[in-house]
Amino acid sequence: MIITVSLVIFMCIVFVLVFLFVKTIDKRKWLTFLVSLVITPFVYFYMVYPMINIFSNYHHQKYFSSELWIEKPALRYELSDDMIASETLIGKTKAEVNSLLGTYEWLSWNVAKKDHDNNKWNYSLGIEPGAFNTEKECIEIVFKNDKVIAINTFKDLIKFDD
């Protein structure tokens, strides 16, 4: 376990709250302090920490890897930030993108043509962990003259089968 400033602050807050609660049960300060000291790690790691993980939108970031992208599509959101920031795909051809990311999952709709646009490939990035998450992350790769010119991110509603 890595001890960070936020961990120490949260542990102190939990200790104070547990101390105040235990103080209402018994007035002996030494016993209250001892019980609070023993109970605080349990309260933190079994109550506070899980709640922080449920309601925060934190997830690990990984360096982009074509193998991980293809093998674990549900975790693509961990790879996408590095891929976009490092501009890994900018300037690549459709064949190169297809070899790195695999076949596109769907094409964007072109309203003017009333047909799918073969120059806008879409991939789902998966669902970021967190409570009350109703949208999935997606990226759109835009081609011009068979080369990637932009990568756009957007959110799409999660649809479950009936």
Summary of the structure (lengths in Angstrom):
residues: 162
radius of gyration: 24.0
end to end distance: 42.4
largest distance: 79.1
contacts: 381
relative contact order: 0.11
helix: 46%
strand: 24%
